[in-house]
Amino acid sequence: MQQIVECVPNFSEGRRPEVIQEIVEAMQAIPGVQVLDVQSDADHNRTVVTMVGPPKAVEEAAFAGIACAARRIDMEKHRGEHPRIGAADVVPFIPVRGVTLEDCVQLARRLGRRVGEELSIPVYLYEAAATRPERVNLADIRRGEYEGLKQEIETNPNRAPDFGPARLPTAGATVIGARPFLIAFNVYLNTDDVTVARRIARAVRHSSGGLRYVKALGLLVEGQAQVSMNLTDLRRTPIHRVMEMIRREAARYGVTITHSELVGLLPQQALLDAAAWYLQLELDPRQVLENRLQEAEEGSVCTEFLDAVAAGTPTPGGGSVAALAGALAAALAAMVARLTLGRKRYEPVQEEMEAVVAVAERLRADLAARAVEDAEAYNQILAAFRLPKGTDEERSARQAAIQDALIHAAEVPLATARDAVATLELARQTARLGNVNARTDAITAAHLSRAAFEGAALNVRVNADQVKDRERATAWLAELGRLRRRCDAAFEETLHSLER
């Protein structure tokens, strides 16, 4: 499975198409990156770009965009409705497939350091990448905007950047971070009284007592009052709930909603949830045509993997199959947890099941990606053995390459073994606390997790036997021993859940 990261850089330019195009082209020039969406707003004087691709490519594209914006945007001349502190104002990384939020944190910190060192732009880290609790919230970092930061950055230690100089160039500062998916969502009112929009924003945003996971501002855009929002957790605060609260608050002031808009992209599930709520529809996602088509396509992908395993080639082999077994187990654990959520009988365990879903989805993505990584690791061993060995120098280089490949080929299944045990412990939790009608699914997940652990552990031991760094190899085997004890305990406890 290819690793995919989303990046949604916001640039402080929405009025000069030639500048916007230059910035976008700088990012599109990086191989592997796809720009999915570009939205500009002249009143906000801001452009939001949505791009996806492999982590390294997206990181490079983000740097290219920041560098181009720094050359073309002068914050001394910038004016717009939206809060901002820099030309490349905010650059978040979002995990999509085969990567975790922590992976995105590392991307953000690596990019932040590079921007600070190579472009001499002050960089602040936010959300999951924040190094200080007071910088988690973007609004706190942007307080005072460019003009206020320009006055304080050189004199107030609390405004010192995480990377780069403690002074503002004409490109301003950049905020870089990692976060889950959010929706940028704006609602327009049939009034030009921005005071009404600000009062409604105050009512709906969490920081002033409104809905959790909602950030909101009242703005005037093209002569119309606008409630501008970021919705940071669509599962817990869905878009239709926000819309209805704004509708009711607007009625207090004798105004109505004229229309709403998205800035960037949103998941299909958000629209399905809204449609089901407004239609009072008990919607099974499998009733959606596109979902059924995707199921069919995924089925063909599964067949392709089985054919690849069955072929007379060394890869994908046992390590890849072990990782896939672990991914299937994690998927089952997530399924049981979701079958438990929202049911009155299981109300006391809702928080535990929500946590299971979050962890299981991360494990599923990691293990699925490792099915590919394990095959690549074995191919690296084969490539190392094919290196020339005619001269002493070539023999030395070949031996070093073989050892490096063997180490990597042991560390990949060791990571699979760790995740397999973590998945088994989730299966135990869902078997004990989850929907009893899905208990056999949880126990099946336990069996799959245990098989994944055994297969991965075998691959670790085989490669450890050939590694010359015995201290490292001994540490791997010791960890396997600890993991096995956890595995056995969790498996036995899961089987005991049949007695409840």
N, C-alpha and C positions, 0 to 999 in steps of 0.2 A: 504494500500500500504506500503510495506516494505521500510524503509529508507535505501538508499545506498550511500556510500561515496567511491570515488576512492582515492587511495594514490599511489604516484609514487616515492618512495625513490630511490636516486642515491647513490651508494656506491663506494668508491675509491678502488675497487678491480676488476680486470678483467682477472687475470692471474693464480689464484690459485683456481681451481674448488672446492676443498674441503672446502675452506673458504666461497665461494659463497653459496655452498649447506648448510653449517651450518647456515648462516644468513637467507636464505630463509626458512629453516625448523623451525627456531625460530619464524618466522612470521606465517607460516602455522599452527603451533601448537595452535594458538588462535582460539577457536570455532567461527564459523560464517564467518571467513575470507577465501576468495578464491584468490589464487595467479593465475592471468590470464596469465602472461607473465614474462619471465626473459631473458634479453639480455645482454651479456657481450662482451666487446671489449678489446683485449689485448693492442692495441696501445694507446687507451684512458686510459687503465687500470681502467676500470669503468664498473659497472653493474647497469642496470636500471630494477627495479622490478615494475610490475603493479599489484596491489591487490585491491579488492573491498569487501564491506561488510557493516554491520550496523555501525554507527559512533563509538560507544564505542569499538566494537571489533577491528575496523581498528586502532583506537587510541592506543589500547593495543598492537596490532601487530607492529605498527610503533615503539613503545618504545622497544619492544623485539628486533627488527632488529637493532635499534641504539645501544642498550646495547651490542649485540653480535658483531657488527662491531667495537665498541670501544675496546673490548677484543682482537680481532683478527687482526686488521689493525693498523700498526705503521706508522704514517704520516712522521716520520723522514726518513723512508726508501722508501716512495712512490714516484714513478716517472711515468708520463704519459702525453699524449698530451693535455688532457682536463683540463681546469682550475678547481681547487678544493681547499677547505680549511679544509676538515675534512674527517674522515673515513665514517661516514654517512653524505655526503656532503650537500645534499638538500632533504627536505621531504615536498612535497606539498600535500595538501588535495584539492580535486575537488568535487563539488556537482554533483551527478548523478540523484538521484530520491528521492523526499520527503524531501530534505534538501536544505537549501539556502547557498549562499556564506558566509553569516554572521555566519551560523552554523559552517561552516568550519573554519572561523576565530577563533571562540571560541575553537574549537578542537586544532588548531595550538597553541594558547596561553596556553591552559591547558597542552598540551604535552611539550611545550617549558619550562614552569616552572618546570615540573617534571624532564625533562632531566637535566636541570641546577642544581636542588637541589639533585637529587638522583644519578646522574652519574658524577656530577662536570664537565660537558662539557659546554663551552660557547655556547649560543644559540642566533642567530639573527633572527628576524621575518621579513618576506618580503612579497611582493605583497599586497593582501588585508589585511593581518594581520600586516603589518608594523606599527610601532609606530612612525616612523619618515619618512618624505617624501624622504629623501636621501637614505632610505633603501627599497624603493619599488622595485627597479631594482636589480635583483640578481647579475648582473655583478658588480655593485657598491660595494656590500658587499664583493664580492670575489676578488676585486682588490688587486694585490700583492700576491694573493694565500696564501697557508699555510705559506710559508717562510716569506712573507711580514707581514702577520697578527701576526706572532709570535713575530716580532720585535716591532710592534706598539700597540698591545692590552694592554700592561701594562703601556704604557706611553702616548698614545694619547686618550684623553677623547672621541673623535669622533668615536673611534673603540671599545668603551666599549660595551659589549654584553647586550642584553635585559634581559637575565637570565644567571645564572651560574657565575663562577669566571672570573675575568679579567686576565686570564693567560691560555696558551694553554697546555693541556696534549698531550700525543702522539697520541690521537684520534683526535686532532685538534678541530675545532668548527663545529657546525651544523646549517644550515639555514632551518627554518621551516616556512611554510606559507600556504596561501589559494589562489587559483587562478581558473579561468575558464579553460576549456580544452584547451590543446595546442598539437601540433604535433612536435616531434623531428624528423627532416628530414635532411638527408645528401645527397649531390650530389657529385659524383666522376668525375674527369676530366682525360683525356688521357695525363697527364703530371705528372712528379715528381717535377715540379717547384712550390713550395708552395707559392711563391710570387704571382703567378697568382691567386691562390685560395684566398689569402688575399685581392687582389685588387677587385675580384668579390664580396667577402663578404662585403667589404666596400661599393660597389655600391648598393647592395641589402638591407642592413640593415637600419633600420629607423634612428638610432642614428647618422648616417653619411650622411643622405639625401636620403636614399632609400625608400623601401616600408614600409608603416605603418604596425605595428604588426609583423615585422620580426626582429629577432636577429640572427647575423651570425658571424662566425669565419672562417678563412682559416687555415687548418691543413694538416699535412702530415700523412697519414694512410696507412700502409703496402706498402710504397713506392709510393703512389699515392696521388695527391693533392685532398683535399676534402673541400667542402663548407659545414660546419656544422651549422645547423639552428634550431631555435625554432620558430614556427609559432603560434602566440598567439591569433589570431582571424580569424578562417578559413572562416567565413562568409564575413568579410570585406576585407581580403586579402587571396583569395583562393590559394590552392596549385599549380594549373596550371599557375596562373599568376606569381608566384615565379619561377617556372620551366622555363617559357619562358624568363623571364628577365635574368636568369643565362645563358641560351642558347645563347642569343644575346651578353651578356657581354663576354662570353667565345670566341665567334667568333672574337672579337676584338683582341684577343691574339693568334689566330690561333689554338685554342684547341676546343675539343668537349666534350660533356657529354658521359661517358661510361655507367653509371647506377646510380641509386639512391637507398636509403634504408630508412626504418622507424626504429626508436628506440622506442619500446613500441607499443601501439595501436593507432588507429585513428577511427573516426566515419565513418560509411558507407556513410553518405551524402557527405563527402569530396571526395570520389572516384566517386560518382555519378555526382557531380558537374564537376570534371575533365573530366569524360567520355563525359558528355553532351557538354562541351566546345570543346574538341578535335574533336568530331564527328559532331559538329554543329547541335546538336539534341535538339529539343524541348521536353524535357523529363518530363512526368508526373510521380511523384514518385509512383503512383498507378499502373504504368506499370511494376514495378519491382516485380518479383514473390514473393520474400521473404517479401516484404511489404504487399502484398495481403494476404499472409499466416498469417502475424502478425495481420492484421485487423480481420481475422476470429477468431484467438485465443482470441483477446481482446473482440470480441463479445461474446464469451463463458464466459469470466470473468464477463462481464456485466450481463449476464443471471444468473450467480451464485449469484451475489450480489442481484439481484431482488428476486431470490428464497429465499435467507437468510432473506430479509426484510419481505417477505410474510409469512414466517414460523411462527409458534405459539410460538416464543421466544421473550424476551424483547429487544434483540439486534441482529443486528443493528436496531436502531429505528429512531425517528424523528431527533435527533441531527446528526446522520450519514447521513441521507438523505439530510438534510440541507447543510451539508458540501459538499456532492457530487453535489448538485445543484449549489453551488458556483463554484466548480471545472469545471463543464460543462459551466458555464457562462464565466469563465476565458478562457477556450478553444475556445469558440466562439469569444471572443474579440481578441485573438491571431490570429484566422483565418481571421477575417476582416482586421486586420492590415497587415497580410501577403498578402492578396489580393490587398492591396493598394501599397505595396512596389514594386518598379521597374516600375511603370506605369508613363509615362511622364505627364499625366494630374495631378497627385498628387505629382509631384516633390517637391513643397514647403513644404510638410508635411512628407517627408521621415524620418527625424530625430525623429519626434514625433511618427511615427509608429514603428520605430525601438525600441524606448523606451517602447512603449506599449507591443511589443512582449516580451521583456525582463522581464517586470514586470508581465505580464499575465502568463508567463510560471512559474515564481516563485510562484505566487498565486495558479495556478492550482496544482502544486506539493504539496504545503502546505495544501490546502483544501482537496485534495485527501487523504493525510496522516491523516488528522484530522477525516475523515470518520471512519477510524479504531480506532483512539485514543478516539473518543467519545464513541464508544461501550465499549472499555476497561475501560473508566472512570466509566461508569454505572456498569460494572461488579465489579469494586472495591467497589462500594457502597453496592452491594449485599453481597460481601465477608465480609465487615465490619459488616453488620447486623447479619451475621452468627457466629460471634465470641462469645466465651463463656461469660456468665454474672453471674456466680455463686457467686464469691467473690466480695468484694468491689474493689479490685485491677483489677479484670477482667472487671467489669462493667466500671471502669474508663478508662481502656485501650480501651474497645469497643467504648465508647463514643468519645474518642479522634480520633480513627480510622474512625468512621462515619463522624465526622466533617472534617477531612482531606480529605476524599473521596468526601464529598459534595462540598468542596471548589474546588477541582480539577475538579469535574463534572460541576461546574459553569464556571470555567476559560477556559475550552476547548471550549464550545460554544461561550463564549465571544470573544475568538480569531477568531472563525468562523465568528461572526458578524462583527468584524473589517475588515476581509479579504473580506467579502461579499460586504461591502460598498466600499472598495477600488476597487473591481472588477466592481461594478456598475459605479464608476467614470471612469474606463477605457472604459466601454461600452458607456458611454456618449461621451467620446472623439472619439471613432471610429464611432459612429453614426453621429457626427458633421463633422469630417474631413476625414473619411475613404471612401472607394469605395462605391459609391451610390448603386451599384448593390447588395451590401451586407448589406444595411442599415437594412433590416428586421432581419438579423442575429444579428446585434448589439442590436436592440431593444429586441429581444428574450433574449439576454444575460442580458439585464437590468431587464426583468421580472424574470428571474431565480435568479439573484443576490438579488432582493428584497424578493423573496420567501425564499432564503437562510437566509437572515437577520432576517425575521420574525420568522422562525423556530428556529434559534439559540437564538434569544432574548427570546422566550418563555421558552426555556430550562434554560437560565440564571435565569430568574425570579423565576421559580419553585424551583430551587436549592437554590437561595438566600433566599427564605422564610424560609428555614430550617437551615440556617447557623447562629450560635450563635454570631459570630463576626459581629455585626450590622454595625460597621464602614466600614468594608470591603464590606459587602453586599450593603450598601448605595452608596459606591463609584462605584460599578458595575452598579447599576441602573442609577446613574447620567451619567456614560459613555454611557449607552444604549440610554439615552435621547439625548445626543450630536450626537451619531451615527445615530439615527433616523432622526434628522434634516438634516444631510448630505445626508442620503438615500433618503428622500422625495425630496429634492432639485435636486439631480442628476437624479432621476427618471423622474421628471416633465420635466427637460431640455432635457432628452433623447427623450421623447415622442414628444417634440416640434420639434425635428430634422426631423420629418415626413413632416413638412411644408416647408422645404428648397428645 
